[in-house]
């Protein structure tokens, strides 16, 4: 059960980060479900990258997972919105 908690934190933080980034940039190319899914996937990737780069040394535990999830979710959701907006031109 302890092994799943970081993954769940990354998924939730990524979904929040993805929706927040899309709302801040006023992206309309993706609907809320697509933003949430892209954010969740980006959250897991961001959390994994942060731990591989050495984020564990500076920040440990759930805080690092949450921050990595927020950043990764925001980035992937923004990129997906930009790609979809360009495809609809």
Secondary structure, DSSP 4 states (H G I P E B T S, - for coil): -HHHHHHHHHHHHHHHHHHHHHHHHT--SS-HHHHHHHHHHHHHHHHHHHHHHTHHHHS-THHHHHHHHHHHHHHHHHHHHHHHHHHT-
